[in-house]
Amino acid sequence: MAVSIVTDSTSYLPLDERERYGIAVVPLSVTLDGVEYVEDTPVVEGFYRALAESKSFPTSSQAGVTALIDAFEAPVARGDSVAAVFLSSEMSGTYSTALMARDMVLERYPEAAIEVVDSRSNCMELGFSVLAAARVADADGTLAEVVDAALRMIDRTRFLFVPDTLEYLHRGGRMGGAQALLGTLLQIRPILTVVEGETEVFARVRTKVKALAEVVAAFRRDVEARGFVDAIVHHIDDESGGARLAAMVEAVTGVWPRVIGIGPVIGTHVGPGTVGLVYSTAEEMPTTARIPPSALDEAFRMAATRDRIARCEPKQTARA
């Protein structure tokens, strides 16, 4: 029995890889000023221009249950089993909706085999797990072997990314006002990563140039210790920034990495100008390999405390 692979649009898989392995992609979307931008459709090309001009903040929508049912039912109807790998359940309800869709398909096809995997990440960190599964499926692996390949890849990847501004982290509620103000005044750029399915700070560095240098330094340390397999550079509406980071990666590996843009569902939360690096290694990487705390981290800790206090303090009322 063949194994068909399903994922969602936040993997941002290259089209040639999707076609090569016959990977089905279920789209997610965002809505801004009444306009729905569905990933994997031409309308998303105007999203970042609209975002820059808007005073609103987009709302994102998970993959719909009908689209997931269709993605599962088509291969099941032709006799395939299904391995579906989705973005982190901590970031989206897509994974839980996929479990619901699976159960609904199994009611109609009780002999079918459908496995749903939480990748614990997004973008090409998710994509690497999808491709690992697809390669095993393409080699006639069993459903269990395909799922195991996806899960094993999770521990062999890292995603490091640097926003161009703290505005979108603040607007999206992921950073308090005091932290955003401090970061802007000091030109602090957090290096972000994904740990156990959630976005966390890997390090805080003064200026974006230094932040990207630290991303590449961390990459070098990991691949020298655990073996280099693959790397992808991501950017959010910043092709030139992506190319600059790609050149830095090439200086380490001798290979120009693929450069892939990020769509609106993920791009909304960190904003245009963000660049990042996803890479995989031959051996497992520790998930907690962060840079030691610095004075910048202490300053941000104090700012975060002020933000928490501000949220808890009652508003002052005028006295007669």
Summary of the structure (lengths in Angstrom):
residues: 320
radius of gyration: 20.7
end to end distance: 78.9
largest distance: 79.2
contacts: 1079
relative contact order: 0.14
helix: 47%
strand: 23%
